[in-house]
Amino acid sequence: MKKLILVIALGLAAIASVPAQAATATGQFDVTINLTSACKYVKTSDVVFNYTSFQAAAQAHTTAGGFTIQCTKTLPYTLALDSTSVTDDAVDLAYTLALSATGGTGNGNAQAYSVTGSMAAGQAGQCATAGGACSNTAATNKTRTLTITY
Protein backbone atom coordinates (compact mmCIF):
# COMPACT_ATOMS: atom_id res chain seq x y z
CA MET A 1 0.00 0.00 0.00
CA LYS A 2 2.89 2.32 0.79
CA LYS A 3 4.38 1.62 -2.58
CA LEU A 4 1.08 2.35 -4.29
CA ILE A 5 0.72 5.70 -2.47
CA LEU A 6 4.30 6.56 -3.33
CA VAL A 7 3.71 5.77 -7.02
CA ILE A 8 0.51 7.86 -7.06
CA ALA A 9 2.26 10.80 -5.30
CA LEU A 10 5.16 10.70 -7.76
CA GLY A 11 2.71 10.54 -10.67
CA LEU A 12 0.78 13.55 -9.40
CA ALA A 13 4.00 15.51 -8.85
CA ALA A 14 5.10 14.78 -12.41
CA ILE A 15 1.76 15.93 -13.82
CA ALA A 16 1.82 19.13 -11.73
CA SER A 17 5.34 20.07 -12.88
CA VAL A 18 4.61 19.80 -16.61
CA PRO A 19 4.46 23.37 -17.93
CA ALA A 20 1.21 24.50 -19.49
CA GLN A 21 1.49 25.40 -23.14
CA ALA A 22 0.25 29.04 -23.61
CA ALA A 23 -0.61 30.36 -27.02
CA THR A 24 0.45 33.90 -28.03
CA ALA A 25 -0.41 36.26 -30.81
CA THR A 26 1.04 39.66 -31.70
CA GLY A 27 -0.25 42.66 -33.55
CA GLN A 28 0.86 46.18 -34.27
CA PHE A 29 -0.82 49.55 -33.90
CA ASP A 30 0.14 53.19 -34.51
CA VAL A 31 0.20 55.99 -31.98
CA THR A 32 -1.20 59.17 -33.53
CA ILE A 33 -0.18 62.51 -32.02
CA ASN A 34 -1.87 65.73 -33.09
CA LEU A 35 0.37 68.63 -32.03
CA THR A 36 -0.84 72.23 -32.15
CA SER A 37 2.27 74.38 -32.43
CA ALA A 38 2.36 77.63 -30.47
CA CYS A 39 4.50 80.49 -29.24
CA LYS A 40 4.46 82.10 -25.81
CA TYR A 41 5.44 85.70 -24.93
CA VAL A 42 6.80 86.68 -21.51
CA LYS A 43 7.67 90.31 -20.68
CA THR A 44 10.77 90.69 -18.53
CA SER A 45 11.08 94.51 -18.45
CA ASP A 46 9.53 97.70 -19.84
CA VAL A 47 11.26 100.35 -21.97
CA VAL A 48 12.27 103.28 -19.74
CA PHE A 49 13.50 106.74 -20.81
CA ASN A 50 14.92 109.49 -18.57
CA TYR A 51 14.82 112.79 -20.47
CA THR A 52 15.51 116.43 -19.56
CA SER A 53 13.73 119.12 -21.55
CA PHE A 54 15.87 120.63 -24.34
CA GLN A 55 18.78 118.27 -23.72
CA ALA A 56 21.52 118.66 -26.32
CA ALA A 57 21.96 115.01 -27.26
CA ALA A 58 19.56 112.29 -28.23
CA GLN A 59 18.56 110.03 -25.37
CA ALA A 60 18.76 106.27 -25.68
CA HIS A 61 16.51 104.18 -23.50
CA THR A 62 17.63 103.88 -19.89
CA THR A 63 16.23 100.34 -19.73
CA ALA A 64 15.52 98.25 -22.80
CA GLY A 65 12.25 96.38 -22.90
CA GLY A 66 13.08 92.74 -22.42
CA PHE A 67 10.97 89.75 -23.36
CA THR A 68 11.25 86.11 -24.24
CA ILE A 69 9.57 84.09 -26.95
CA GLN A 70 9.17 80.35 -26.50
CA CYS A 71 7.99 78.45 -29.57
CA THR A 72 7.54 74.86 -30.67
CA LYS A 73 10.80 73.41 -32.02
CA THR A 74 11.52 74.27 -35.69
CA LEU A 75 8.51 76.65 -35.84
CA PRO A 76 9.50 79.87 -37.66
CA TYR A 77 8.06 83.14 -36.33
CA THR A 78 8.27 86.88 -36.97
CA LEU A 79 8.11 89.80 -34.54
CA ALA A 80 6.61 93.23 -35.23
CA LEU A 81 5.72 96.33 -33.21
CA ASP A 82 2.39 98.11 -33.71
CA SER A 83 4.25 101.41 -34.03
CA THR A 84 7.93 102.35 -34.08
CA SER A 85 7.48 106.14 -33.90
CA VAL A 86 5.26 107.58 -31.17
CA THR A 87 4.62 110.90 -29.45
CA ASP A 88 3.51 110.26 -25.88
CA ASP A 89 0.24 112.10 -25.19
CA ALA A 90 1.00 112.81 -21.52
CA VAL A 91 4.53 114.27 -21.62
CA ASP A 92 4.50 115.25 -25.33
CA LEU A 93 7.85 113.63 -26.12
CA ALA A 94 8.48 111.73 -29.34
CA TYR A 95 10.43 108.49 -29.36
CA THR A 96 11.27 105.65 -31.71
CA LEU A 97 11.42 101.95 -30.95
CA ALA A 98 13.19 99.02 -32.60
CA LEU A 99 13.40 95.28 -32.02
CA SER A 100 16.68 93.43 -31.45
CA ALA A 101 15.47 90.89 -34.06
CA THR A 102 12.47 90.55 -36.34
CA GLY A 103 12.00 86.83 -35.86
CA GLY A 104 13.54 83.44 -35.39
CA THR A 105 12.90 79.73 -35.24
CA GLY A 106 11.55 78.00 -32.16
CA ASN A 107 13.82 75.63 -30.28
CA GLY A 108 11.51 74.78 -27.39
CA ASN A 109 13.36 77.12 -25.02
CA ALA A 110 12.70 80.76 -24.10
CA GLN A 111 14.66 82.96 -26.51
CA ALA A 112 15.53 86.46 -25.25
CA TYR A 113 14.88 89.65 -27.24
CA SER A 114 14.66 93.36 -26.46
CA VAL A 115 12.96 96.55 -27.56
CA THR A 116 15.39 99.45 -27.83
CA GLY A 117 14.42 103.09 -28.03
CA SER A 118 15.67 106.60 -28.70
CA MET A 119 14.38 110.15 -28.13
CA ALA A 120 15.57 113.06 -30.29
CA ALA A 121 17.47 115.95 -28.70
CA GLY A 122 15.95 119.40 -28.11
CA GLN A 123 12.38 118.37 -27.27
CA ALA A 124 10.47 120.60 -24.81
CA GLY A 125 8.06 118.01 -23.47
CA GLN A 126 5.09 118.86 -21.24
CA CYS A 127 5.24 119.05 -17.43
CA ALA A 128 3.39 121.37 -15.03
CA THR A 129 5.81 120.78 -12.15
CA ALA A 130 8.74 123.25 -12.01
CA GLY A 131 12.02 121.39 -11.75
CA GLY A 132 10.08 118.25 -10.93
CA ALA A 133 9.88 114.97 -12.61
CA CYS A 134 6.78 114.19 -14.59
CA SER A 135 5.91 110.76 -15.90
CA ASN A 136 3.54 109.43 -18.48
CA THR A 137 1.47 107.31 -16.10
CA ALA A 138 -1.69 109.03 -17.39
CA ALA A 139 -0.79 108.57 -21.07
CA THR A 140 -3.41 106.82 -23.17
CA ASN A 141 -0.86 105.69 -25.76
CA LYS A 142 2.01 104.37 -23.63
CA THR A 143 1.19 100.70 -24.20
CA ARG A 144 2.77 99.19 -27.30
CA THR A 145 1.83 95.86 -28.86
CA LEU A 146 4.27 93.21 -30.04
CA THR A 147 2.81 90.80 -32.61
CA ILE A 148 4.24 87.31 -32.97
CA THR A 149 3.25 85.65 -36.23
CA TYR A 150 3.83 81.92 -36.61
Secondary structure, DSSP 8 states (H G I E B T S, - for coil): -HHHHHHHHHHHHHHHTS--------------------EEEEE----B----TT-SS-EE-SB-EEEEEEE-TT-EEEEEES-SEEE-TTT--EEEEEES-SEEE--SSEEEEEEEEEE-TT-----SSTT-----TT-SS----EEEE-
